[in-house]
């Protein structure tokens, strides 16, 4: 009986991995203008039938109530278009990084100084534009990076995806787990900067306003910045052409007040306020299908 349960899982993983290899090959060897548009078209065809599309519309209605139903639908469809292009682009990060015309850094003098400094920093990102491309900025400044990511259930795909990213994370990519905090703290003490996706719902986080709604948000970046006295930089990558991007970065104000709990709350609030400002600027680039507010569509 145990073998009967294990065998389908093995074959499913192999089939999924084969599909992944095909996508990776197309992304790297077929002209980007064609294959990125193809991926976007497939997502636009499939996504409206998915539960996440209904959740995205529900979240849009709650967060941006002034929008009409047709405007919400248009944003959701553009969101899937963005995801389709992001999927292909993320398979070719090294090619994008090696293209001298692909990346345009829009950094203030303050951000540029932090990037050139040998001391580590905390980079907080959000699932908008192409969130994978943002890591290229650290490489351009020779700023060694380590990242925290959600492990993919298929081990074959997970190993391959990690391999595609490892060039940009000299300190390694670490899955969320019981020892994640220890590994991150050790990395910071060794001079590695840390990249954390901070726009998702954190069941153990603090409630902070996000689009006027209470949203549980991770305090981990604020905690690390307070403990190690390092800056926090909010970062995003906006597509400005076929596999061409503008990377924006903003220094986040850190509250170092005596009241630790209040200080962590305020710093986390500043992070989420920056995210909200970016999302309001281009709502179609953010992944509205996440369970950010735990709203039930």
N, C-alpha and C positions, 0 to 999 in steps of 0.2 A: 504493500500500500504506500509506504513513503516514496518509492520511486515513481509511482503513478502521479503523485502530487508535484514532485520536483521536475519531471520531464517537460511538462507544458511550459513551465517558467523558463527553463533553459532555452527552449525553442523560441519562445516569445522574445527573449532577450536577443537571440541571434538574428531573428527577423528584423527587430527594431534596429539593431546595430547595422545590418545590411542597408536598411533605409537611410540611416545616418551617414554611412559611407558614400552612398549615392549623392546625397545632398551636399556633403563636403566636397566631393569631386566636382559637381556642377558649380558650386560656389567659387571654386579656385581655378577652374579651367574653361568655363564658358564666359563669354563677355558679360561684364557686370550689368550693363544697361539692360540686357535681355533677361538674365537669370534673376536679378533682383525684382524686376517687374513681374516675372512669372511667379515667384514666391509670393509677392504681394497679392497677385490675382487669385492664387489658390486660397490664401487666408480669407480674402474677401468673399470667396464662394462658400467656404465652409463655416467660418466663424459666426455668421448670423444665426446659425442653427444650434449653437452651443449655449449652455447655461451661462457661461461667462459673459456672453453678449447681453443677456437679459440683466445680469448683475451690473454690467457697465452702465447700461441705460438707467438702472435704478440708482446707482451711485451718482451719476450725472444729475439726475433730477433732484437728489437730496443736496448735493454740493453746489450746483449752479441752477437754482430754481427759476431764474429769469429766462432760461433758454426754452425755446419751443420744442415740441416732440421731434420735429424734423431736424432742428439744429442738433439735438442730442444724438439722433441717429447718424447724422453726417459726421459728428466727432467720433462716434464709436467705429464707424466704417474706416475713417482715416487712421484711427488707432490700429486697426488690424492691418492696414496697408503698411504702416510703420513697422509693425512686428514682423511682417513678411520680409521686408527689406533688411531689418536688423538680423533676422535669422541667417540670411546668406552672408551678410557683412561680417558677422561674428565668426564665420568659418574661415575668414581670410584676414584676420587681424594683423598677421605679420606682413602681408602684402600691402595693407593700408599703411602700416607703420613705416614701411620702407619707401613709400611713395612720397617724395618731397613736396608734392602739391596737395596731398590729401588732408593735412591737418593745419588749421589756422588757430593759433592760441590767442584767446582774448583775455589776457591777464592784466590786472592792475599792477602797479609797481610793488604794492604790498604783497600780493600773491607771488609775483616773480621773485621777490627777495626770499620768501619762505621756500620756494621751490629750489633756489640755488643754495640755501642753507643746508649744511650736513645734518642738522638735527631733524628728527622724524616729525611727521605731521599726521593728523587723522583726516582722511578723505571720506566725506559722506556723499553718497550718490543716490539717485532715484531712478526708477524704471521709466525713463523718458528718453526720447531720441534713440540713440544707440548707447546704452549704458556700458557696454563692453569696451567701446572705443576710448572712454575717458582714461583708462589705465595707460594709454600710450603717452599721455602728458608726463607722467612720472618718469617713464623711460627717457624721454627727450631731455630731462634735466638730470639724468643719472641718479634718480632718487629711488633707492631700493624699496620695493613694495611687498607687503604680504596682504592676503585677502581672506575674507570669510565668505563662504558660499554654502548654498543648500545642496546637499549631495543628490545626484540624479539616481533614481531607483535602479535603473539598468546599469550594472557595474561596467559593462563594456563601453557604453556610451559615456558614462561618467569619466572613465579613464582617458578616453580620447578627447573629450571636451577639456579636461584638465591639461592635457598635453598641448592643446592649441593655445591655452592661456599662460602656460608656465613661463614663457619668455618674459612676460611683463610682471611676474610676481616672483622676484628673486628670493623672497622670504617664504615662498610656498603659498598654496591655496589650502585653507583649513576648513573642514566641514564643521557645522555647528554641533557641539557636543559638550559633555561634562568638563572636558579639559581645555576647551577653546579659550577661555579667559586666561588660563595659565600660559598657554602658547603665545597668545597675543601680547601679554605683558612681558614675556621673555623676549619676544621679537622687538618690542619697543625699546627695551633696555639695551638691545644689541644694535640699535640704530635704524631699524626698519620702520618705514611708515606703514600705516594700516588703512585699507580700503574697506568700507562697510556700507552696504546698501541699507539705507535707513528710512525708507518711505513706506515700509510694510507694517501691518499690524503686529505688535508684539504683545503676546498674552500677559507678559510679566512687566510691561512697560508702564509709563505714567500717562494718565489722561491729559492730553493737551488739545487746545482748539486747532482744528484743521478744516478749513472751509466753513468755520462756524459750528462744526460738529465735534463732539468729544471723540478723540481717537487715541487709543493706546499706542504709544510711540516708544521706541527703544531709547534708554538713557545711557547705553553703553559708550557711545562716542563722548558724551559729556563727562562720564565717569573717568575714562582714560585721559582726557584732556586735563581734568582736575588733578588726577594722581601724578601725571608725568609732566605737567606744565608744558604741553605741546599745543600748537594751534590746530584749529579745525577749519578745513576748507571744504565748502560745498562745491561740487563739480558736476557738469553735464556736458554731453556731446550732442550738438544739433546738426542734422544733415543739411548741407547747403548745396549739394550736387551729388552726382553718382559716385558713391564712396569717397565723398569729400565732406569734411566736418569742421565746424567751429566748436572749440572746447572753451566753455565759460567756467570761471572759478571765482568764488567769493569767500572772503575770510569771515567766519562766523564769530560773533561776539561771545566770549566765554565769561560766565558769571563765576567769580571766585569768592563770593560772599561767605561769611562765617557759617550761615545756616546751610549746611551741606545739601539737605533735601531740596530746599528752595532753589539753591544755585543750580543743581542738576536739572530741575524743572525748567528754569529760565533758559539755560543753554539749549536744552532740547526744544523748547518753544522757538528759539531763534532759528534753529535748523529747519523746523517744520514750516516756519513762516517764509523762509527762503524758498523751500520747495513749492509752497503754495503760490508764491509770486511767479515762479517759473512756469508752473502748470497753468495758471490763469493767462499767462502770456501766449502759450501754445497748448491748449488742452488736448488737442488731437495727438500729441506726442507722448502722453502719459498713459500707463496701463490701468484704465479704470475698472478692469475686470477683477482686480484683487479685492479680497475681503477686508478693505481698509478700516471701515467703521463697524463691521459686524452687523450691517443692515441686511434684512431679509427681503429679497425681491419676491 
